[in-house]
Each structure stands twice: as C-alpha cells, then as structure tokens.
Amino acid sequence: MTLTRPFIINVATGAAVVGLLCLVGAPLLQGQTAAQRPAVVVPADNPQTAAKIALGAQLYFDPRLSADNTISCATCHDPEEAWANHDATDTGIGKKVGNRNSGTILDSAYMKYQFWDGRAASLEQQALGPIENPIEMGETLDRVVAKLNAIPGYRTQFQAVFGTDATPDGIAKAIAAFERTVVSGPSPYDRYLAGEKAALSPAAARGLTVFRGKGGCAMCHSGEMLSNQAFQNLGVGMAAATPDVGREAVTKNAADRGRFKTPGLRNVALTWPYLHDGSAKSLDDVIELYNKGGVANPNLDPRVRPLNLTPGEKADLRAFLEALTGPLPKIAKPALPPAK
C-alpha cells in the first residue's frame, strides 16, 4: 500500500484531519518528473487511518511515555526545529546526555534503516527504542502500557483503532503511522529536476555540478532521499579512547567499525549540527571534513579522499545543499487525554 504525501497535519482533540498532496516529498531521481515521485510505502499490517494517526500524534507529544513524565518524542524531534533539535546529542530524563545526534523525523518514512547504526528496519521498530533507552525516556514498556491503559481517553482510542487495550505493538504502530505523515514538500532542487531551471540560483547550480562531480557527494548521497541507504566510515570519533563503533554493534562485523548511516540530505540546512555525534556545527564544517578526506582510520571509506575544493566551490556546494530545503509539515500540538 502507498500513501500520498501529507503536507499539512492538523490534529486536535483526538481527531486527525490530514491534508494530502500528491506532489510533496523527497528529491526526484535523476530523469524523473514531479508526478513520478514514489509515494510513502505503508506496511500491509499497519494501514493508515485518521484515527490511528491522531492517536500516534498524541503519543508522539506525550511526556508520560517517559519514566519521569518529562520527555516525549517531540522533545528531541521538535516540529519547531525541523523535527529535530539543535543540540549536539540528545538529553533525556534526569538531564542524562547521550552520545549521538537525534537527527530528524522528517521524511524518515523513506529511509531503509532507522537510527545511526541501522538497528531498526522500520518506523515501528524505531518507535519503541527511545522509550526503553535508559538515557532517553528511561521507561519500561510494561509501565508505559499500564500508564496508558489507566487513562480513559487512551484506552478508548486503542480499543477503537486496534480492538484492544494499549499494547507495545499498538503503541509502535500508532506512532509509526503518525511519523509517516511527517514529509516535507518540494524543494528548489525538486522543481529544477522537474524542468524549472530557474529554481536553482546560479551558485546552487554550480554547487550541483560540484556535488555530482569534483566533490563526489553523489557516490553516497543519491536516489530518492539523496542517500544510498547504506553505512560509511568517515573516521569521525574513531580516535577516542572508547570510540562509538557504529554499525559494528549491530552486525558484530569488525569491518563495520565506525560506519554510520548515510543520512538523507533533504532540508539538511535546517537540521544542524551534523554527523552521528553532532560534532559538525555547520554545513561549512561538514564540507571541510570531506574536503580534507575525512579522518584517517583503518576502516575509512575508500571513497572519502581529499577533494581540494576552492573557496568558491565550497560556497557553491553549500548553496546547493541549502536548495534542498522544502516546505515543512506543520502541526497543531494535539490535546492529550487527561489522567482519570
């Protein structure tokens, strides 16, 4: 099943009204027209319904999913901050600080893997992870289920949507259904590929040439999301005494040490800081990292090499990355069911 792409999300008092546009979403594949862009794929066992999306929106914004009732999904993935946040790494319950950047929920429905190490293969799998993470929301699924079933408004909605009281499976499916509506609109780059050549500024057009050519960016940042949906080692953080091993923690393969998911580049200008540890504060910092050839380590991706970009080429490349910004979905924060 596919879902036409939502642009305006208006969720209020438990009722979802989702404005759907057919022509919003990730960058076009080379040679596609705007009308050919693929729609969000929806799992057969979790079809979209307005009631389910509304329930998922409430859960997304509800801090009661955390152990101390202070942290919600929206704390780290804030609609007012491009569905991300601008801290280097996450801060969870009790002001505990994690070691990875939160990234954005925007367009995550198009990503093959979730989390920097790709340990979740779907939004449903991703949804429950932060709840149980001791640094993030620090709760147990059993306690979350008990909390929600003690709230009449939630219990009624779960019964209406799933035919059962709240369960971990229902929580995951509802949040995932909501997150599939968080999709951005056409960027200047989309319009350029659709034939509107004036949509890119002269600097951005030159930057596209750098992106595809001398910069080598398109070797990994390609396809629907400008991501190859794979994992690369840039060497970032690998000199630490105890480095974050990234994908290796999932696969147990030493060849994956220091590899992290290639992020999509849609709206990248809005989701600073960058990299898995948030160590790059700006697009200029990221460009400079690639320009110098990453950070030497045994697993450095062979495609990462010194680029010798000129100052003008760097500025043009930044202009192109900024041209990947499209309209963002807006949402009115839903009213949460009161405790009994």
Secondary structure, DSSP 4 states (H G I P E B T S, - for coil): -EEPPEEEEEEETTEEEEEE-TT-SSPPPTT--GGGPPPEE--TTS---HHHHHHHHHHHH-GGGSTTS---HHHHSBGGGTTB-SSSS-B-GGG-B-SS-----TTGGG-SSBSTT--BSSHHHHHHHHHH-TTTT---HHHHHHHHHTSHHHHHHHHHHHSSS--HHHHHHHHHHHHTT------HHHHHHTT-GGGS-HHHHHHHHHHHTTT-GGGTS-TTTTS-SSEEE--TTTTSSS---BTHHHH--GGGTTEEE----TTGGGS-SBSTT--B-SHHHHHHHHHTTS---TT--TT-------HHHHHHHHHHHHTT--PPPEEEPPPPPPP-
